[in-house]
Each structure stands twice: as C-alpha cells, then as structure tokens.
Amino acid sequence: MNTMVTIHDISKETGYSITTVSKALNGYKDISDKAKNLILEKAKEMGYLPNASARSLVMKKTWTIGVVFEEQTGVGITHPFFGDVLNKFKKHVEAKGYDILFISESIGRNIKSYLDHCRQKGVDGIIILCTYDQNENIQELIDSPIPSVLIDFNVEQTNCVYTNNFKSLYEAVEYLYEKGHRKIAHIYGDQFSYAGAERLRGYKQALIDLNIPLSDDYLFEGTNYSLAEGYQRGLDIIALEDKPTAIIAASDNLAIGTMKAFEEYNIKVPDDISIIGFDNIEISALIDPPLTTINQDKEQIAAEAADSLVLQIEDKKKQYQKTVIDGILIERETVKKLN
C-alpha cells in the first residue's frame, strides 16, 4: 500500500467507525485494547502514515519537545555524559510518539530568546540540559507555562533530575579513607556549574568529617572537564614535593588525562598513586588500568526526565518535583589499598 492510506480506508478494512479508528491512532484511552491493537496492526499493515499537521489540529499538540542545551565550559553536546543522556532521552520520548527539536537563541539572523523560539515552534514541552544557572533566558523558560524538565541542575520551582554529586564525592573520599589514604587530592570542575560546585563541597565536607586537613596544595582546577586539562593537572601534581597518594577527578576525562601525564613520567597507577574518575563513560572501562569511577545512571536520568515531561504535557500542567539519583562507585583497578 502507498502513503495515501486514510482513516476511512482503515475503517472500511477493520469494520470500526472513523471515530474509533481516529481515537486508536491518536492514543486516546477510551477504547478497548482489543480494538486499539487491531486498528494499529491493520494501519501498519496497510502502510498508513499519519498527517502531522492534521494530528496536531486534532490533538492540539505538535508532538514536539524542544531541547535547550546551555553550558559555559565550551565542552558542548559532545561531552560523553550529556550526549549519552540526550540520546537515551530521545529514544524514550520517541517511543511515546514525540520528536525532538533543538532550540537556539537565533533563527536565521534574528536573535530570539529560548522562550520566543519555543513559542514560535509550538513545542509541547522543553528539556533543558544546563550547567549554569545565571542565564535570564533559561530562567524565563523555567518560569513560563510550558512544561519543562531540567537535567543536571537543581533550581527551585521547576522539575529537576540530577545525580547526587555531593554524596558521590563524599563517599569517594570515604572509600579512599577506608583504603588507608589520608593525602587525597581533588581535580574540581567548573564552580559556576551546579555539579562542579556540589562535588567540591562533598569532597571538602568528607575531609572535615574524617579529620583530614584540607590543603590548597591538593586542590586543582579542571574547569572544562577535558582530557587536555587533566593532562596539565597531572603535570602539576607531578611537580609537587609532597604528592597525594590518591586523586578524585571531577570527570573521567580529567582522570584519564591525568593518567596520561603520569604514564609519560613513569608514575604507576595504582602502585604509585591511586585515582578515581566521575561519569563512568564507556572508555573508562577500556583503558589500562581500567578506571575506578563514579557511575551516573544516564539511562535512569533520561527515563525519569522523559516520563516526567510527558506526564506534564498530558496533564496540561507544570509539576515541581526533584528526582535525585545516587551515583554508584564502580571499583576497577586504579585504587590501591595502603598498608
């Protein structure tokens, strides 16, 4: 069959009324599962393709979710964490019948706010991947009536899904303490980002609670979370007269870059120095030695964000709920137990 199949054709083939066929195709719940499944199966068999414009008019929806990505570090959507979360989010919402549309602050040569762009495109909801809260355009989106979910950030009066960064770093310090380490360094991330600030706060609080002196010599800036920055911080650590016995990096990329510097100077991980990363990106399990790291459950983050946003869209009202997901320490081969 060709793409010109209509609901009238499906009605004739199935024996159901045009109204019932329309309801089945548009996801209404006031028809039986038997009727819905038969109609959907027949529609697929006949090669039926819905008319998006007609569907939008009937449902008063565009079946489109806007994606706003806002970060200040320069890493961009290529960062393994953000890229993976967005890809998984896309799969979840596509299974629910939605497309995604990237939203920028310009259309052609016209500068538009995120909110104006979302209104022009008529998106049903917005997913915001954000590292930095001091942006009026982001706040305008959050305050608007359009359903939204914020990933990797905690903002009042909106729907947020994020990893418990404070607890994750706190527990990483505890883990190293139990392994006998007392000289623990931290390569911290962007302090204008929620995640970076919370990770540093967790590190410091753990040292305080464990009665370990906090030394500025063991704090290293890794603002961009990059391999190159990790490499440079590795050189800085090598130059220390009193080196740490262990390092917690704010990202796997920082950890891997640091390990590269150590390798070039014949410093063995974990025999000479231990290291823990953050994110559990795919490559972390494949390097030599495999990196001990903190896993962010990207699948759960994406699923929670998708379910929450679609629920808001279908209920036609915003919700204010925080979903905080624990990071899990993945033990591999870059931490040594001290005597």
C-alpha positions as CSV (number, residue, x, y, z in Angstrom):
1,M,0.0,0.0,0.0
2,N,1.2,3.6,-0.5
3,T,1.3,6.5,1.9
4,M,-2.1,7.8,0.8
5,V,-4.0,5.4,3.0
6,T,-6.6,7.3,5.1
7,I,-8.5,6.6,8.3
8,H,-11.5,5.9,6.0
9,D,-9.6,3.1,4.4
10,I,-8.7,1.6,7.8
11,S,-12.3,2.0,9.0
12,K,-13.5,0.0,6.0
13,E,-10.9,-2.7,6.5
14,T,-11.5,-3.1,10.2
15,G,-15.2,-2.5,10.5
16,Y,-14.7,0.1,13.2
17,S,-16.1,3.6,12.9
18,I,-14.0,6.5,11.7
19,T,-14.2,8.0,15.2
20,T,-12.9,4.8,16.8
21,V,-10.1,4.5,14.3
22,S,-9.1,8.1,14.9
23,K,-9.0,7.5,18.6
24,A,-6.8,4.5,18.3
25,L,-4.3,6.2,16.0
26,N,-4.1,9.3,18.3
27,G,-3.7,7.4,21.6
28,Y,-7.0,8.0,23.2
29,K,-7.7,5.7,26.2
30,D,-11.5,5.4,26.0
31,I,-11.5,2.5,23.6
32,S,-10.7,-1.2,24.3
33,D,-7.2,-2.6,24.0
34,K,-8.6,-5.2,21.6
35,A,-9.9,-2.5,19.2
36,K,-6.9,-0.3,19.5
37,N,-4.4,-3.2,18.9
38,L,-6.4,-4.5,15.9
39,I,-6.6,-1.0,14.3
40,L,-2.9,-0.2,14.9
41,E,-1.9,-3.6,13.4
42,K,-4.1,-3.0,10.4
43,A,-2.8,0.6,9.9
44,K,0.8,-0.7,10.0
45,E,0.0,-3.5,7.6
46,M,-1.6,-1.0,5.1
47,G,1.3,1.4,5.3
48,Y,-0.6,4.2,6.9
49,L,1.4,7.3,7.8
50,P,-0.3,10.0,9.9
51,N,-0.6,13.5,8.7
52,A,1.4,15.5,11.2
53,S,-0.5,18.8,10.7
54,A,-3.9,17.1,11.0
55,R,-2.8,15.2,14.1
56,S,-1.7,18.5,15.7
57,L,-5.0,20.1,14.9
58,V,-7.0,17.2,16.4
59,M,-4.9,16.8,19.5
60,K,-4.0,20.5,19.9
61,K,-0.4,19.3,20.2
62,T,2.7,19.4,17.9
63,W,4.2,16.2,19.4
64,T,7.5,18.0,19.5
65,I,9.8,18.5,22.5
66,G,12.3,21.4,22.5
67,V,15.9,20.7,23.6
68,V,17.8,23.6,25.1
69,F,21.5,22.9,25.8
70,E,23.2,25.6,27.8
71,E,26.7,25.3,29.2
72,Q,29.6,27.7,29.7
73,T,32.7,25.4,29.8
74,G,33.0,25.0,26.0
75,V,32.7,21.2,26.2
76,G,29.4,21.2,24.3
77,I,27.0,18.4,23.5
78,T,30.0,16.2,22.6
79,H,30.6,15.6,26.3
80,P,30.0,11.9,26.8
81,F,27.6,12.5,29.7
82,F,25.3,15.0,28.0
83,G,25.5,13.3,24.6
84,D,24.5,9.9,26.1
85,V,21.7,11.3,28.3
86,L,20.2,13.2,25.3
87,N,20.4,10.1,23.1
88,K,18.6,8.0,25.7
89,F,16.1,10.7,26.3
90,K,15.4,10.9,22.6
91,K,14.7,7.1,22.5
92,H,12.3,7.3,25.4
93,V,10.2,10.2,24.0
94,E,10.2,8.8,20.5
95,A,8.6,5.6,22.0
96,K,5.9,7.9,23.3
97,G,5.3,9.5,19.9
98,Y,7.3,12.7,20.2
99,D,10.1,14.2,18.1
100,I,12.8,16.5,19.5
101,L,13.8,19.9,18.2
102,F,17.0,21.7,19.2
103,I,16.2,25.3,20.3
104,S,18.8,28.1,19.8
105,E,18.8,31.8,20.6
106,S,18.6,32.7,17.0
107,I,16.6,31.9,13.9
108,G,18.5,32.9,10.8
109,R,19.8,36.4,11.5
110,N,17.0,37.1,14.1
111,I,18.1,36.9,17.7
112,K,15.3,35.3,19.8
113,S,15.0,34.2,23.3
114,Y,14.7,30.5,24.0
115,L,11.1,31.1,25.1
116,D,10.2,33.0,21.9
117,H,11.7,30.3,19.8
118,C,9.8,27.6,21.7
119,R,6.6,29.5,21.3
120,Q,7.2,30.1,17.5
121,K,7.8,26.3,17.1
122,G,4.8,25.4,19.3
123,V,6.7,22.8,21.3
124,D,4.7,20.8,23.8
125,G,7.5,20.7,26.4
126,I,11.1,21.5,26.9
127,I,14.1,19.5,28.2
128,I,16.9,21.8,29.5
129,L,20.4,20.4,29.8
130,C,22.1,23.1,31.8
131,T,25.3,23.6,33.8
132,Y,25.0,27.2,34.7
133,D,22.0,29.0,36.4
134,Q,22.9,32.7,35.8
135,N,21.0,32.9,32.5
136,E,17.9,35.1,32.2
137,N,16.7,33.2,29.1
138,I,16.9,29.8,31.0
139,Q,15.0,31.3,33.9
140,E,12.4,32.8,31.6
141,L,11.8,29.2,30.2
142,I,11.5,27.8,33.7
143,D,9.0,30.5,34.7
144,S,6.9,30.0,31.6
145,P,3.8,27.8,31.5
146,I,5.4,25.4,29.0
147,P,6.1,22.1,30.7
148,S,9.8,21.6,31.4
149,V,12.4,19.4,33.0
150,L,15.9,20.5,33.9
151,I,18.8,17.9,33.8
152,D,22.0,18.1,35.8
153,F,20.9,21.1,37.8
154,N,18.8,22.0,40.9
155,V,16.6,25.0,40.6
156,E,13.7,25.9,42.8
157,Q,10.1,25.8,41.4
158,T,10.9,23.5,38.5
159,N,11.2,19.8,37.6
160,C,14.8,18.6,38.0
161,V,16.6,15.3,37.5
162,Y,20.2,15.1,38.6
163,T,22.8,13.0,40.3
164,N,23.6,13.5,44.0
165,N,27.0,15.0,43.3
166,F,27.7,15.9,46.9
167,K,27.1,12.4,48.2
168,S,29.0,10.8,45.4
169,L,32.2,12.7,46.2
170,Y,31.7,12.3,49.9
171,E,31.5,8.6,49.5
172,A,34.5,8.5,47.2
173,V,36.6,10.2,49.9
174,E,35.3,7.7,52.5
175,Y,36.2,4.8,50.2
176,L,39.8,6.1,49.8
177,Y,40.0,6.6,53.6
178,E,39.0,3.0,54.2
179,K,41.8,2.0,51.8
180,G,44.3,3.8,54.0
181,H,44.6,7.1,52.1
182,R,44.9,10.4,54.0
183,K,46.6,12.6,51.4
184,I,43.6,12.9,48.9
185,A,43.6,15.5,46.1
186,H,40.7,16.7,44.1
187,I,40.7,18.0,40.5
188,Y,37.5,20.0,40.7
189,G,35.2,21.1,37.9
190,D,33.6,24.4,36.9
191,Q,32.5,26.1,40.1
192,F,29.8,28.1,38.3
193,S,28.1,24.7,37.5
194,Y,25.9,23.0,40.0
195,A,27.6,19.6,39.5
196,G,31.1,21.0,39.9
197,A,30.3,23.0,43.0
198,E,28.5,20.2,44.7
199,R,31.3,17.7,44.0
200,L,33.9,20.1,45.6
201,R,31.6,20.7,48.5
202,G,31.2,16.9,49.1
203,Y,35.0,16.4,48.9
204,K,35.6,19.2,51.5
205,Q,32.9,18.0,53.9
206,A,34.2,14.5,53.9
207,L,37.7,15.7,54.8
208,I,36.3,17.7,57.6
209,D,34.2,14.8,59.0
210,L,37.2,12.4,58.7
211,N,39.6,14.9,60.4
212,I,41.8,15.1,57.3
213,P,43.5,18.6,57.0
214,L,42.2,20.4,53.9
215,S,45.3,21.6,51.9
216,D,45.0,24.0,49.0
217,D,48.1,22.2,47.5
218,Y,45.7,19.3,46.8
219,L,43.1,21.3,45.0
220,F,43.4,21.6,41.2
221,E,41.2,23.4,38.8
222,G,39.7,21.4,35.9
223,T,37.1,23.8,34.7
224,N,36.5,22.3,31.3
225,Y,36.5,18.7,32.4
226,S,38.7,17.9,29.4
227,L,41.5,15.4,28.7
228,A,43.9,18.2,28.0
229,E,43.2,19.9,31.3
230,G,43.5,16.6,33.1
231,Y,47.0,16.1,31.5
232,Q,48.1,19.6,32.7
233,R,46.8,18.9,36.2
234,G,48.7,15.7,36.1
235,L,51.9,17.6,35.4
236,D,51.1,20.0,38.3
237,I,50.7,17.0,40.7
238,I,54.0,15.5,39.5
239,A,55.7,18.8,40.4
240,L,54.5,18.7,44.0
241,E,57.2,17.9,46.6
242,D,54.6,16.2,48.9
243,K,52.4,14.3,46.5
244,P,49.0,13.0,47.3
245,T,48.5,9.2,47.5
246,A,45.1,9.4,45.8
247,I,43.2,11.8,43.5
248,I,39.5,12.2,42.8
249,A,38.8,13.8,39.5
250,A,35.5,15.6,38.7
251,S,35.2,13.7,35.4
252,D,36.6,10.6,33.7
253,N,38.2,12.8,31.0
254,L,40.1,14.7,33.7
255,A,41.2,11.4,35.3
256,I,42.3,9.8,32.0
257,G,44.3,12.9,31.1
258,T,46.0,12.9,34.4
259,M,46.9,9.2,34.0
260,K,48.4,10.0,30.6
261,A,50.8,12.5,32.3
262,F,51.7,10.0,34.9
263,E,52.4,7.4,32.3
264,E,54.9,9.7,30.5
265,Y,56.8,10.3,33.8
266,N,56.7,6.6,34.7
267,I,54.4,7.1,37.6
268,K,52.4,3.9,38.0
269,V,48.7,3.8,38.7
270,P,47.7,2.5,41.2
271,D,51.1,1.4,42.6
272,D,52.5,4.9,43.0
273,I,49.2,6.9,43.1
274,S,45.5,6.0,43.1
275,I,42.8,7.8,41.1
276,I,39.0,7.9,40.8
277,G,37.0,9.4,38.0
278,F,33.4,10.5,37.6
279,D,30.8,9.7,35.0
280,N,31.7,6.1,34.0
281,I,32.0,6.9,30.3
282,E,32.5,4.0,28.0
283,I,36.2,4.4,27.6
284,S,36.9,4.3,31.3
285,A,36.5,0.5,31.4
286,L,38.8,0.0,28.4
287,I,41.9,2.0,29.4
288,D,44.9,0.3,31.1
289,P,44.4,0.0,34.0
290,P,40.6,0.3,33.9
291,L,39.4,3.3,35.8
292,T,37.6,3.2,39.1
293,T,34.9,5.8,38.8
294,I,31.5,7.0,39.9
295,N,28.7,6.0,37.7
296,Q,26.0,8.5,36.7
297,D,22.9,6.4,35.8
298,K,22.3,8.0,32.4
299,E,19.6,5.6,31.5
300,Q,17.6,6.4,34.7
301,I,18.2,10.1,34.3
302,A,16.9,10.1,30.8
303,A,13.9,7.8,31.6
304,E,12.9,9.9,34.6
305,A,13.2,13.1,32.6
306,A,11.1,11.7,29.7
307,D,8.4,10.3,31.9
308,S,8.1,13.5,34.0
309,L,7.9,15.7,30.9
310,V,5.4,13.6,29.1
311,L,3.2,13.4,32.2
312,Q,3.2,17.2,32.5
313,I,2.4,17.6,28.8
314,E,-0.5,15.1,29.0
315,D,-1.9,16.6,32.3
316,K,-1.5,20.1,30.8
317,K,0.1,21.5,33.9
318,K,3.6,22.0,35.2
319,Q,4.9,20.0,38.2
320,Y,7.6,20.8,40.6
321,Q,9.5,17.7,41.6
322,K,13.1,16.9,42.2
323,T,14.4,13.5,41.3
324,V,17.9,12.9,42.8
325,I,19.7,9.8,41.7
326,D,22.6,8.3,43.6
327,G,26.0,7.9,42.0
328,I,27.5,4.4,42.3
329,L,31.2,3.8,42.8
330,I,32.4,1.3,40.2
331,E,35.5,-0.5,41.6
332,R,38.1,-1.3,38.9
333,E,41.9,-1.2,39.1
334,T,43.1,2.3,39.8
335,V,42.9,2.4,43.6
336,K,45.5,0.7,45.8
337,K,45.0,-0.3,49.4
338,L,47.7,1.2,51.6
339,N,49.3,-0.8,54.5
